[in-house]
Amino acid sequence: MDDPILQPVQDIKTDATCDFPLFQNSNLTAIATFGGVNLVGVPDMDVTCAVTFELQTNIGDSVTNPFSLVGSFIYTKDTGNANVGLAK
């Protein structure tokens, strides 16, 4: 994750109603090491294009959950904690 803590952008609101502060977003990256018995390991391979991320935190329904995940980008409209993993 580019930035594990998504902070509000000071004094900037998300819409004309000014109800929600604008928060930072972050890009997720999946890194793998390939190898095996009697094979040379190849570490730190970026496999982001080959995986699908999913929110694994049960924070509530889609109306109250402040987090959204689009591809490899995570967004929020409020404070809280989110767990992101690889989809099965």
Secondary structure, DSSP 8 states (H G I E B T S, - for coil): ---SS--EEEEEESSTT--SEEE--EE---EEEE--TTS--EEEEE-GGG--EEE------TTT--EEEETTEEEESS-----EEE--
